[in-house]
Amino acid sequence: MKPAQIVRNELVVDSPVGKLRLVASNKGLSGIEVKSTYSKLVTKPDGRAQEILAETRKQLTQYFAGDRKKFDIPFDLVGTPFQVKAWKTLTRIPYGKTISYGEQAKAMRKAKAFRAVGSANGKNPIPIIIPCHRVIASNGGLGGYSLGLKMKRQLMKLEGISAAG
């Protein structure tokens, strides 16, 4: 039997935080990668994935222009059940607001799992749109960010969030 072929539908877009590679399946957006983290291979999107990528580009452009506060894009998330729950919880943090890792854990009904929440957030495959940049340390410090603290500060500044640390 022939192994199943995985098709990555991708689109590279320019943004104020650098070149972004958007990755989608026909189910939804599955990843946003920053230029320094992806290979040069780009595939031409097709089918519903093409529509999802075009809509993602449009909504990101609106977000970076300050005209969009909430994204409306279907996701195709791949992760453990805990990770997926953590990522879905992130989508409920309002634009321009922050919560701590502990508050996120409590929202997930896993109050003592704040370290696991931080780890799950670090594996968020769709940063910016799934806003892990809105999660900070309980002392008000930035905490971490998989795409680097410089980008976290840029995203927070865009949303009018004053960043400590």
Stockholm file with secondary structure:
# STOCKHOLM 1.0

chainA/1-165         MKPAQIVRNELVVDSPVGKLRLVASNKGLSGIEVKSTYSKLVTKPDGRAQEILAETRKQLTQYFAGDRKKFDIPFDLVGTPFQVKAWKTLTRIPYGKTISYGEQAKAMRKAKAFRAVGSANGKNPIPIIIPCHRVIASNGGLGGYSLGLKMKRQLMKLEGISAAG
#=GR chainA/1-165 SS CCCCCCCCEEEEECCTTCCEEEEECSSCEEEEEEGGGSCSCCCCCCHHHHHHHHHHHHHHHHHHTTCCSSCCCCBCCCSCHHHHHHHHHHTTSCTTCCEEHHHHHHHTTCTTCHHHHHHHHHTCSSTTTSCGGGEECTTSSCCCCTTCHHHHHHHHHHTTCCCCC
#=GC SS_cons         CCCCCCCCEEEEECCTTCCEEEEECSSCEEEEEEGGGSCSCCCCCCHHHHHHHHHHHHHHHHHHTTCCSSCCCCBCCCSCHHHHHHHHHHTTSCTTCCEEHHHHHHHTTCTTCHHHHHHHHHTCSSTTTSCGGGEECTTSSCCCCTTCHHHHHHHHHHTTCCCCC
//
